[in-house]
């Protein structure tokens, strides 16, 4: 991929600085949401509530955090565009996530309230930062190369998650060698995540530049933000493909978000994985996810984001079916790695498509809408899984099977999206 020094491209250093933020924040997504803290919360922190109740508490906390981002994301994006504050808000959310994640290290057995408060706060900062960093994407490369650049970020993200997870695995092994139980050593992994996030985000915070001039250089920032949101609402009919894709995104992402926050819980509760085995599983899956993001990143720039995303959703259905039918750990390993490829492909393609559908000068606002779709999905999917698990007395297989419907419906909705028409609409706006 041509990184910089060409028409339409930002300087090479900024491209890497942008992509490296995915590397920086991936430790939070991998360790807190997917591999370690989620299972620790269900099995240790909220153990008194039983498997079904603890799972519902976890998914409820995630749903509440996503609800906050759902309502705040578009407004923050509109303000960031109106006053050219994307970089300022990114610094605030990054520091907030780092501090609150470090605080999670103090959460132990029975500390449900403290755990939920810190989890919700850190997640809101993390998710808001995701929206903001994505809003820089259309400013850094020409439209026909957004898929490759987005894929480069996602791939680096999976590498970052892999490295942080590896450090956590080393820490747990060292603690085990010193006679410390695994559950007692888990809080140390949260400190590793916080420090790694803070250090790895430095290139982004120092080198990435906000290129958009203030659209509303005077006046009260939040007033300007509300005015821009009102304008977007009135002009929604001008972006039919973006509207349909945001609905499609919310549907299939409900399945993705469910897998992200409950994969390790499923592996331990159903397939009998231990904490260290789960870490190895997620570590390997990060490698396949990085490969999926890179491969599909180049593919979508050749055949289009919509066809590439359709292929990824088909792969999700196949992989999810294999995971549901798996009776042994070997079968589950195969399914999990197929899920990794599908995850890297679908997340990269979705972000690139929103970038292609976003008008210049309004990227933070439109990626705030992208955040609304993703966070709505993160409420519906995991909370639905948690409720179904609770009602069925902890039957995770039934809950997983219901999750596959999100990918099937998303695949059907994707058929009505015209990628070229959506790009033309963004150019006119």
Secondary structure, DSSP 8 states (H G I E B T S, - for coil): ---SSSTT---HHHHHHHHHHHHHHHHIIIIIIIISHHHHIIIIITGGGHHHHHHHHHHHHHHHHHHHHHHHHHHHHHHHHHHT-HHHHHHHHHHHHHHHHHHGGG--TT-HHHHHHHHHHHHHHHHHHHHHHHHTHHHHS-GGGHHHHHHHHHHHHHHHHHHHHHHHHHHHHHHHHTT--HHHHHHHHHHHHHHHHHHHTHHHHHH----S--SS-SS-HHHHHHHHHHHHHHTGGG-HHHHHHHHHHHHHHHHHHHHHHHHHHHHHHTS---HHHHHHHHHHHHHHHHHHHHHHHHHHHHH-HHHHHHHHHHHHHHHHHHHHH--SHHHHHHHHHHHHHHHHHHHHHHHHHHHHTS-TT-HHHHHHHHHHHHHHHHHHHHHHHHHHHHHTTS-HHHHHHHHHHHHHHHHHHHTT--HHHHHHHHHH-
